[in-house]
Amino acid sequence: MQINEGRKKMKSFFKEMLERAIKTAAQAAIASLAPYLTVSEVDWRHCLGIVGIATLLSILTSLSSFKFGEKGTACAIKINKEEQQSWTKPEKK
């Protein structure tokens, strides 16, 4: 029973890590293209280098937070479940 639960947590962790890495890569790509006026001026090796480094740092950050944050997630902080529920549910008046 615990093996399946552990696998689920690891699967969840890697999904979150991959999502963060993809978002970081997209942000770095957009930011590295900003200084260029046209596509023909772009130094693609420079841009890909920036994207690669940013993506690697995102993955390393997620891996380093594995034992610190919420178990089974790539989050570096522990989240109070009651507080998290208040974010997702509107308050009743």
C-alpha positions, 0 to 999 in steps of 0.5 A: 500500500505504501509503495503505491502511495510513494509512487503517486507522490513521486509522479505528482512531484515530477509533474509539478517539476516539469510544469515549472520547468516548462513555464520557466523555459517559456518565460526565459525565451520571451525575455531573451528575445525582447531586445531584438527588433526582428527575427533575423537579428536574434542570436539563437545560440545565446537565447537557447543558452539562457533558456537552458540555464533557466530551465536547469535552475528551475529543475534544481530548485524543485529537486532541492525543495523535495524534502523541505516543502509539502511532501510529494510536491515541488513546492519549497514551503509547507502549506496549511491545508485550511489556509489552502482551502480558503484560497480556493473556496469563496467566502460565504456572506 
